[in-house]
Each structure stands twice: as structure tokens, then as C-alpha cells.
Amino acid sequence: MSLRSRSFCALVSLAIVGCSDDGQPGPARQRVGTAASSDVVFAAVVEDDISVYVCGGATTFATHTRWFRDVALGDDGSFEATLEGWTITGTADDDAITAELVGPADETLDLDGRAAREDTLEGLYTQTLDGCATGLVMRAGEGGEYLSQGTWCSDQNEFAQVIVLEPVLTSDGIHVEVTKPDGMTDDFYVEPI
């Protein structure tokens, strides 16, 4: 298994471990995708409601990264949520997710994703540290490679990009490292949602 990090901002999901409450494997309830014409990626967990993690890339990790948690799903899979001036509106079904993310300055990003693949590392991973939830999105690339993108944050409104360390998957989750704004480096594990 090889890993190629398109940017240091990473969100990883251990889709091959864990099940949803209904006994379905984790990937069946997760979606992963990208934003057109942007370095933003996202992952969503679809259950009775939906939670969407939007992760900015190398140029947007401090401005575009946010969690939309426990958003109500309509009978048709539609959802809408507003957080800190950002609004996400979309639809999720068994195989895909499409959404529009609009920022405070009316910046609009079109999000397009698919179901996380079974028996892969695709999906959403997280760990709460420093009063904030670090997120990592893992997507399968061509040739068996994985693309990772994630962001560490603190309750002091600080952000830093996440780097996935080798070996990628351990019994503790996915091993990551972050160099915080104060120059200190920390390593920890993110776990599947």
C-alpha cells in the first residue's frame, strides 16, 4: 500500500474496520469527494442524519475547514446547514453525494463525491485534541495509492496541515503528524468515524 499526499491537510477514514449501528460496514455509510476548481476535499457520514467534514488544502486549510455535524436528512436525502457564515446544501443517496458550499463572501464551491469503497482505507478519520476535532479524509487514487488530506485545529482558532506517517494503518488507527503554529511537532492517531 502506498500513500501520496496531495497536500498536507488530511482526513483519513479506517473504512475497513468498524460497522455502523445496523451492522453495515463503515464505508457503506461514508462518502468521499472533492470540490471542483479548488484544493478542498470532503467526507460525509450518512446515517439517520448526515455529518460533513470539509477540509481545505494547502492554500485553504485555515479558511475552508469545518465540520457540519448531525444535520437532518430529508426523505429524499436532501440536507442544509449553516455554520459561521458558511452554508452547505446538498443531496446524499446510497452511492453519491452532491452539494454546494457557499462562504461568507458568496464564494461557491460545488462538491461531488461517491460512496467510500469497501475494503479500503477510504473514509473519514478524526481525533479531538487541543479542544478541536482534527479530521482526515482518505481517498483511493490510481494504482493503489491513497490521497490524504486533513487539518489539525485548536480551540484558539489555530490550524495546521496533517501529514500521514508510515505505516499508514496500525491497530491504533492512522498515525499522523502535525507541526503546530508554535513550531512544535506532535504525532497522534486518528480513528475511523
C-alpha positions in Angstrom: 0.0 0.0 0.0 1.4 3.4 -1.0 0.4 6.8 0.1 0.6 10.0 -1.9 -0.4 13.2 -0.1 -1.7 15.8 -2.5 -1.4 18.3 0.3 -0.6 18.1 4.0 -4.2 18.7 5.0 -5.5 15.2 5.6 -8.7 13.5 6.7 -8.4 9.7 7.0 -11.1 7.0 7.5 -10.5 3.5 8.5 -13.2 2.1 6.4 -12.1 -1.5 6.8 -12.7 -1.6 10.5 -15.9 -0.9 12.4 -19.5 -1.1 11.5 -22.5 1.1 11.7 -25.2 0.5 14.2 -27.2 -1.5 11.7 -24.3 -3.9 11.2 -23.3 -2.4 7.8 -19.6 -1.9 7.2 -18.4 1.6 7.8 -17.7 2.5 4.1 -21.3 1.9 3.1 -22.3 4.9 5.1 -19.5 7.2 4.1 -19.0 9.4 1.1 -15.7 11.0 -0.1 -15.2 13.7 -2.7 -13.7 16.9 -3.9 -14.7 20.5 -4.8 -14.4 21.4 -8.4 -11.6 24.0 -9.2 -10.4 24.0 -5.6 -8.0 22.2 -3.2 -10.9 21.4 -0.9 -11.9 17.7 -0.2 -14.7 16.4 1.9 -16.1 13.3 3.6 -19.6 12.6 4.9 -21.1 10.1 7.2 -24.7 9.2 6.3 -26.9 7.6 8.9 -30.3 8.9 10.2 -28.7 12.3 9.7 -25.5 13.5 7.9 -22.2 14.9 9.1 -20.0 16.5 6.5 -16.3 17.4 7.1 -15.0 19.9 4.6 -11.2 20.1 4.5 -9.3 22.9 2.9 -6.0 22.1 1.1 -2.6 23.7 1.1 -4.0 27.2 0.4 -7.3 27.0 2.2 -6.9 24.7 5.3 -7.2 27.7 7.7 -10.2 29.3 5.9 -12.3 26.4 4.5 -12.0 23.6 7.0 -15.2 23.0 9.1 -17.5 20.3 10.4 -21.2 20.3 9.7 -22.4 17.8 12.3 -25.7 15.9 12.8 -27.6 17.7 10.0 -31.2 16.5 9.4 -31.7 14.5 6.2 -34.9 14.8 4.3 -36.8 11.8 3.0 -35.2 12.5 -0.4 -31.7 12.7 1.1 -31.6 16.5 1.0 -29.8 18.5 3.7 -28.9 22.0 4.5 -26.8 23.6 7.3 -25.2 26.9 8.2 -22.2 27.4 10.4 -20.2 30.6 11.0 -21.4 32.2 7.8 -20.9 29.1 5.6 -23.9 27.2 4.2 -23.9 23.7 2.8 -26.8 22.4 0.7 -27.0 19.0 -1.0 -28.3 15.6 -1.5 -26.9 12.2 -0.5 -28.0 8.8 -1.7 -26.7 5.3 -1.4 -23.9 5.8 -4.0 -23.2 9.5 -4.2 -23.3 13.0 -2.7 -23.5 16.4 -4.3 -23.6 19.7 -2.5 -22.9 23.4 -2.8 -20.8 25.1 -0.2 -21.2 28.9 0.0 -18.9 31.1 2.1 -19.4 34.4 3.8 -18.1 36.3 0.8 -20.5 34.4 -1.5 -17.7 32.1 -2.7 -19.3 29.0 -4.0 -17.8 25.5 -4.3 -19.5 22.5 -6.0 -18.9 19.3 -4.0 -19.1 16.0 -5.7 -18.5 12.6 -4.1 -19.2 8.9 -4.1 -19.5 6.1 -1.6 -16.3 5.1 0.1 -15.0 1.8 -1.4 -15.4 -1.4 0.6 -12.2 -3.0 2.0 -10.1 0.2 1.5 -8.9 2.9 3.8 -11.3 5.4 2.2 -13.3 7.5 4.5 -13.2 9.9 7.4 -10.9 9.7 10.5 -10.8 12.0 13.5 -9.3 12.7 16.9 -10.2 15.5 19.3 -7.1 17.3 20.6 -6.4 20.8 21.9 -10.2 21.4 22.2 -10.9 20.8 18.5 -11.6 17.8 16.2 -8.8 17.1 13.8 -10.1 15.5 10.6 -8.5 13.4 7.9 -10.1 12.3 4.5 -8.6 9.3 2.8 -9.4 8.7 -0.9 -8.2 5.9 -3.2 -6.1 7.1 -6.1 -4.9 5.3 -9.2 -2.5 2.4 -8.9 -3.4 1.5 -5.3 -2.2 4.8 -3.9 -4.1 6.8 -1.3 -4.6 10.6 -1.3 -4.9 12.0 2.1 -5.9 15.5 3.3 -6.5 16.7 6.8 -6.4 19.6 9.2 -5.5 19.9 12.9 -7.1 22.7 14.8 -7.1 24.1 18.3 -9.7 25.9 20.5 -7.6 29.0 20.0 -8.6 29.1 16.3 -5.2 27.8 15.1 -4.9 25.4 12.1 -2.2 23.2 10.6 -2.0 20.6 7.9 -1.8 16.9 8.8 0.8 14.6 7.4 0.2 10.8 7.4 3.1 8.7 8.6 4.2 5.2 7.6 3.0 2.6 8.2 -0.4 4.1 7.3 -2.6 1.8 9.3 -1.9 0.4 12.7 -4.1 -1.1 15.4 -4.4 2.4 16.9 -5.7 4.0 13.7 -3.9 6.1 11.2 -0.6 7.6 12.5 -0.3 11.3 11.7 1.9 14.2 12.5 1.3 18.0 12.6 3.7 20.9 13.0 1.7 23.4 15.1 1.9 27.2 14.6 4.2 27.5 17.6 6.7 25.2 15.7 6.1 22.2 18.0 5.6 18.9 16.2 3.1 16.4 17.6 2.2 12.9 16.4 -1.1 11.0 17.2 -3.6 8.6 15.8 -6.9 9.4 14.0 -9.6 6.8 14.2 -12.4 6.0 11.8 -15.8 7.5 12.4 
